[in-house]
Amino acid sequence: MRYLLATIISLSALVLSGCFGSDNDRPRQQAPVAINYTAFVKAQLATSGDTRDSVPINDTRFIFRDLNNPNAYDDVLAAEK
């Protein structure tokens, strides 16, 4: 839910930022939307494979919400019993 809210707020900010300025302004380079690092890694682990294409991340800005959470990946890394 937080990811959806953050995405909506980011997109709203981008739309509103285009409403101000004059015709003489140079086009502004838009900042990339921040991605939740934990969610990104979990998605990559879920789709891992030997024949999968690599994912470009050079221009990606990550948010580290689980920085102090030692259990952040327990649901995907837990050994099957």
Helices and strands as residue ranges (DSSP letters): H 2-17, E 34-36, H 37-46, E 61-63, H 74-77
